[in-house]
Amino acid sequence: MPSEQRFPLVAILRGITPEEVIPVAETIHNAGFYYIEVPLNSPEPLQSIAKLVRYFGDRACCGAGTVTTVKQVEAVAETGAKLIVSPNCDPAVIRRSLELGLVSMPGIQTPTEAFSAINAGARYLKLFPAISLGPDYVKNLKVVLPPECALLAVGGINLVNMYDFYAAGIAGFGIGSDLYKPGRSHENVSARARNYVEKYQSIS
């Protein structure tokens, strides 16, 4: 499968090190992932993100997760990254991300948070933690959201529950520890990445 296909899957590489980031990200990208996130609570995250940007260029959309302040947004932007993912909804973070030309994916749970993010300019909303809310919650939330807003499920997503979330109206997924965690072999990560892409293809 061509790696340039932009499946709405975000690889969350929490705990990745600068030494490991390129070989792990490459195997995930080759499987079909276009969005690659390094959470800021990983070791030396800005160094890892900068390496991803230099290595992939426009072939992937790389950036940071667990971004909670404007200062962090600006530091990530200096690396040349294009993706800002947050666990929460902070309009100032969203607005600054968009001002800098970055893709903003703020975390939301409630309709109030969703519309606060939308009013700040966000068009990609991260439902987090999705597993705690469930597909039925997604159905009810989608009724009130503008159709142009893409809702991504993050937190507890796996190959078993992807279909139910997708059928409820989820547009994409952030995959974390079920895809990558420190110590997992590159071969294992590669196989998991392929499984996720194939699963998405089968349900979409």
C-alpha positions as CSV (number, residue, x, y, z in Angstrom):
1,M,0.0,0.0,0.0
2,P,1.4,3.4,-0.9
3,S,2.7,5.2,2.2
4,E,1.4,8.6,1.0
5,Q,-2.2,7.6,1.5
6,R,-3.5,9.8,4.3
7,F,-5.6,7.5,6.5
8,P,-7.0,9.4,9.5
9,L,-4.8,7.6,11.9
10,V,-2.5,9.3,14.4
11,A,0.5,7.3,15.7
12,I,1.1,8.4,19.3
13,L,4.7,7.6,20.2
14,R,4.7,8.3,23.9
15,G,8.0,7.6,25.5
16,I,10.0,7.5,22.3
17,T,13.6,8.7,22.4
18,P,15.5,10.7,19.8
19,E,17.7,7.7,19.0
20,E,14.7,5.5,18.3
21,V,12.3,7.9,16.7
22,I,13.3,7.7,13.0
23,P,13.3,3.8,12.7
24,V,10.0,3.5,14.6
25,A,8.3,6.3,12.7
26,E,9.6,5.0,9.4
27,T,8.1,1.6,9.9
28,I,4.8,3.2,11.0
29,H,4.8,5.5,8.0
30,N,5.5,2.7,5.6
31,A,2.5,0.9,6.9
32,G,0.3,3.8,6.0
33,F,0.3,6.3,8.9
34,Y,0.6,10.0,7.8
35,Y,0.2,11.7,11.2
36,I,2.9,11.1,13.8
37,E,2.8,12.6,17.3
38,V,5.5,12.7,19.9
39,P,3.9,13.7,23.3
40,L,5.8,16.4,25.1
41,N,6.2,14.2,28.2
42,S,8.5,11.9,26.2
43,P,12.3,12.1,26.6
44,E,13.7,15.2,24.8
45,P,10.5,15.5,22.7
46,L,11.5,18.6,20.7
47,Q,14.7,16.9,19.5
48,S,12.7,13.9,18.3
49,I,10.1,16.1,16.6
50,A,12.8,18.1,14.8
51,K,14.4,14.9,13.6
52,L,11.0,13.7,12.2
53,V,10.5,17.0,10.4
54,R,14.0,16.9,8.8
55,Y,13.6,13.2,7.8
56,F,10.0,13.2,6.4
57,G,9.6,16.7,5.1
58,D,6.2,16.9,3.5
59,R,5.8,13.1,3.4
60,A,4.2,13.0,6.9
61,C,2.5,15.4,9.2
62,C,4.6,15.3,12.4
63,G,4.2,17.2,15.6
64,A,3.6,17.1,19.3
65,G,1.1,15.8,21.7
66,T,0.2,16.7,25.3
67,V,0.5,20.4,24.3
68,T,-1.1,22.5,27.0
69,T,0.4,26.0,26.8
70,V,1.0,28.7,24.1
71,K,4.7,28.6,25.0
72,Q,4.8,24.9,24.1
73,V,3.0,25.6,20.8
74,E,5.6,28.2,19.9
75,A,8.5,25.8,20.8
76,V,7.0,23.0,18.7
77,A,6.5,25.4,15.7
78,E,10.2,26.3,15.8
79,T,11.0,22.7,14.9
80,G,9.1,23.0,11.7
81,A,6.4,20.6,12.9
82,K,2.8,21.0,11.7
83,L,0.7,19.1,14.3
84,I,-0.5,20.2,17.7
85,V,-2.5,17.7,19.8
86,S,-3.8,18.5,23.2
87,P,-5.5,16.5,26.0
88,N,-7.7,19.5,26.8
89,C,-9.5,22.4,25.2
90,D,-7.6,25.7,25.6
91,P,-8.8,28.4,23.1
92,A,-5.5,30.3,23.4
93,V,-3.5,27.2,22.4
94,I,-5.9,26.5,19.5
95,R,-5.7,30.1,18.2
96,R,-1.9,30.3,18.5
97,S,-1.5,27.0,16.7
98,L,-3.7,28.2,13.8
99,E,-1.9,31.6,13.7
100,L,1.4,29.7,13.2
101,G,-0.2,27.5,10.4
102,L,-0.3,24.3,12.4
103,V,-3.0,21.6,12.5
104,S,-4.8,21.8,15.9
105,M,-6.4,18.8,17.5
106,P,-7.7,19.8,21.0
107,G,-9.0,17.3,23.4
108,I,-12.7,17.5,24.3
109,Q,-15.4,15.6,26.2
110,T,-18.5,17.8,26.5
111,P,-20.5,19.8,24.0
112,T,-19.4,22.9,25.8
113,E,-15.7,22.0,25.2
114,A,-16.4,21.0,21.7
115,F,-18.0,24.3,20.8
116,S,-15.4,26.3,22.6
117,A,-12.8,24.6,20.4
118,I,-14.8,25.1,17.3
119,N,-15.3,28.8,18.1
120,A,-11.5,29.1,18.5
121,G,-11.1,27.7,15.0
122,A,-10.5,24.0,15.5
123,R,-11.8,21.7,12.9
124,Y,-10.4,18.4,14.3
125,L,-11.6,17.4,17.8
126,K,-10.0,14.7,19.9
127,L,-12.5,12.9,22.0
128,F,-10.5,11.9,25.0
129,P,-10.5,9.5,26.7
130,A,-12.8,7.8,24.2
131,I,-13.0,4.4,25.9
132,S,-14.5,6.0,29.0
133,L,-17.3,7.6,27.0
134,G,-18.1,4.9,24.5
135,P,-19.7,4.8,21.0
136,D,-23.2,5.7,22.3
137,Y,-21.8,9.0,23.6
138,V,-20.3,9.6,20.2
139,K,-23.6,9.2,18.5
140,N,-25.3,11.8,20.8
141,L,-22.4,14.3,20.5
142,K,-22.3,14.0,16.7
143,V,-26.0,15.1,16.5
144,V,-25.0,18.6,17.6
145,L,-21.6,19.0,16.0
146,P,-21.2,20.8,12.7
147,P,-20.7,18.2,9.9
148,E,-17.4,19.8,8.8
149,C,-15.8,19.0,12.2
150,A,-13.9,15.7,12.3
151,L,-14.1,13.9,15.6
152,L,-11.2,11.6,16.4
153,A,-11.3,8.9,19.1
154,V,-8.2,8.7,21.3
155,G,-7.7,6.7,24.5
156,G,-8.2,3.0,24.8
157,I,-8.7,2.5,21.0
158,N,-7.9,-1.0,19.7
159,L,-8.6,-3.3,16.8
160,V,-11.6,-4.7,18.6
161,N,-13.5,-1.5,19.3
162,M,-12.6,0.6,16.2
163,Y,-15.6,-0.5,14.2
164,D,-18.1,0.5,16.9
165,F,-16.6,3.9,17.2
166,Y,-16.4,4.4,13.5
167,A,-20.0,3.3,13.1
168,A,-21.0,5.9,15.7
169,G,-19.5,8.7,13.7
170,I,-15.8,8.8,14.5
171,A,-13.7,10.0,11.6
172,G,-10.3,9.0,12.7
173,F,-8.3,7.5,15.6
174,G,-5.2,8.2,17.7
175,I,-3.4,5.0,18.5
176,G,-1.1,5.0,21.5
177,S,0.2,2.1,23.6
178,D,-1.5,-0.6,21.5
179,L,0.7,0.5,18.6
180,Y,3.9,1.7,20.3
181,K,5.4,1.6,23.8
182,P,9.1,1.7,24.8
183,G,10.8,-1.7,24.5
184,R,8.5,-3.0,21.8
185,S,10.5,-4.4,18.8
186,H,10.3,-2.5,15.5
187,E,9.0,-5.7,13.8
188,N,6.1,-5.8,16.3
189,V,5.3,-2.1,15.9
190,S,5.4,-2.6,12.1
191,A,2.9,-5.5,12.3
192,R,0.6,-3.6,14.6
193,A,0.7,-0.5,12.3
194,R,-0.2,-2.6,9.3
195,N,-3.1,-4.2,11.3
196,Y,-4.5,-0.8,12.1
197,V,-4.4,0.4,8.6
198,E,-6.0,-2.8,7.3
199,K,-8.7,-2.6,10.0
200,Y,-9.5,1.0,9.0
201,Q,-9.7,0.0,5.4
202,S,-12.1,-2.8,6.2
203,I,-14.5,-0.6,8.2
204,S,-14.4,2.6,6.2
